[in-house]
């Protein structure tokens, strides 16, 4: 059973910052392309940021220059630093792992981020 655990999130005022972490086994993270998604009620889950096994990053246009994704394979973790938060960033944020090596995709349980105006 694959276990991804998101840490962080919470309530912050607009313009503030939050950090999210996602912890899993180092073996899984090392062999996976990792990403953060978010979802609001009634909407589909959307890709926020991704980081490949080679360290290449990509961001949704809505978060470029505000969010930064990173990874530490030795610790089995990925991170997302979120700055200049806006009320429209309010969502449940999910960690995602896609591993061609293990032929699997896994999700965390989600963590709530709420940005007040």
Secondary structure as a PSIPRED ss2 file (coil, helix, strand):
# PSIPRED VFORMAT (PSIPRED V4.0)

   1 X C   1.000  0.000  0.000
   2 X C   1.000  0.000  0.000
   3 X C   1.000  0.000  0.000
   4 X C   1.000  0.000  0.000
   5 X E   0.000  0.000  1.000
   6 X E   0.000  0.000  1.000
   7 X E   0.000  0.000  1.000
   8 X E   0.000  0.000  1.000
   9 X C   1.000  0.000  0.000
  10 X E   0.000  0.000  1.000
  11 X E   0.000  0.000  1.000
  12 X E   0.000  0.000  1.000
  13 X E   0.000  0.000  1.000
  14 X C   1.000  0.000  0.000
  15 X C   1.000  0.000  0.000
  16 X C   1.000  0.000  0.000
  17 X C   1.000  0.000  0.000
  18 X E   0.000  0.000  1.000
  19 X E   0.000  0.000  1.000
  20 X E   0.000  0.000  1.000
  21 X E   0.000  0.000  1.000
  22 X E   0.000  0.000  1.000
  23 X E   0.000  0.000  1.000
  24 X C   1.000  0.000  0.000
  25 X C   1.000  0.000  0.000
  26 X H   0.000  1.000  0.000
  27 X H   0.000  1.000  0.000
  28 X H   0.000  1.000  0.000
  29 X H   0.000  1.000  0.000
  30 X H   0.000  1.000  0.000
  31 X C   1.000  0.000  0.000
  32 X C   1.000  0.000  0.000
  33 X E   0.000  0.000  1.000
  34 X E   0.000  0.000  1.000
  35 X E   0.000  0.000  1.000
  36 X E   0.000  0.000  1.000
  37 X E   0.000  0.000  1.000
  38 X E   0.000  0.000  1.000
  39 X E   0.000  0.000  1.000
  40 X C   1.000  0.000  0.000
  41 X C   1.000  0.000  0.000
  42 X C   1.000  0.000  0.000
  43 X C   1.000  0.000  0.000
  44 X C   1.000  0.000  0.000
  45 X C   1.000  0.000  0.000
  46 X E   0.000  0.000  1.000
  47 X E   0.000  0.000  1.000
  48 X E   0.000  0.000  1.000
  49 X E   0.000  0.000  1.000
  50 X E   0.000  0.000  1.000
  51 X E   0.000  0.000  1.000
  52 X C   1.000  0.000  0.000
  53 X C   1.000  0.000  0.000
  54 X C   1.000  0.000  0.000
  55 X C   1.000  0.000  0.000
  56 X C   1.000  0.000  0.000
  57 X E   0.000  0.000  1.000
  58 X E   0.000  0.000  1.000
  59 X E   0.000  0.000  1.000
  60 X C   1.000  0.000  0.000
  61 X C   1.000  0.000  0.000
  62 X C   1.000  0.000  0.000
  63 X C   1.000  0.000  0.000
  64 X C   1.000  0.000  0.000
  65 X C   1.000  0.000  0.000
  66 X C   1.000  0.000  0.000
  67 X E   0.000  0.000  1.000
  68 X E   0.000  0.000  1.000
  69 X E   0.000  0.000  1.000
  70 X E   0.000  0.000  1.000
  71 X E   0.000  0.000  1.000
  72 X E   0.000  0.000  1.000
  73 X H   0.000  1.000  0.000
  74 X H   0.000  1.000  0.000
  75 X H   0.000  1.000  0.000
  76 X C   1.000  0.000  0.000
  77 X E   0.000  0.000  1.000
  78 X E   0.000  0.000  1.000
  79 X E   0.000  0.000  1.000
  80 X E   0.000  0.000  1.000
  81 X E   0.000  0.000  1.000
  82 X E   0.000  0.000  1.000
  83 X C   1.000  0.000  0.000
  84 X C   1.000  0.000  0.000
  85 X C   1.000  0.000  0.000
  86 X C   1.000  0.000  0.000
  87 X H   0.000  1.000  0.000
  88 X H   0.000  1.000  0.000
  89 X H   0.000  1.000  0.000
  90 X C   1.000  0.000  0.000
  91 X E   0.000  0.000  1.000
  92 X E   0.000  0.000  1.000
  93 X E   0.000  0.000  1.000
  94 X E   0.000  0.000  1.000
  95 X E   0.000  0.000  1.000
  96 X E   0.000  0.000  1.000
  97 X E   0.000  0.000  1.000
  98 X E   0.000  0.000  1.000
  99 X E   0.000  0.000  1.000
 100 X C   1.000  0.000  0.000
 101 X C   1.000  0.000  0.000
 102 X C   1.000  0.000  0.000
 103 X C   1.000  0.000  0.000
 104 X E   0.000  0.000  1.000
 105 X E   0.000  0.000  1.000
 106 X E   0.000  0.000  1.000
 107 X E   0.000  0.000  1.000
 108 X C   1.000  0.000  0.000
 109 X C   1.000  0.000  0.000
 110 X C   1.000  0.000  0.000
 111 X E   0.000  0.000  1.000
 112 X E   0.000  0.000  1.000
 113 X E   0.000  0.000  1.000
 114 X E   0.000  0.000  1.000
 115 X E   0.000  0.000  1.000
 116 X E   0.000  0.000  1.000
 117 X C   1.000  0.000  0.000
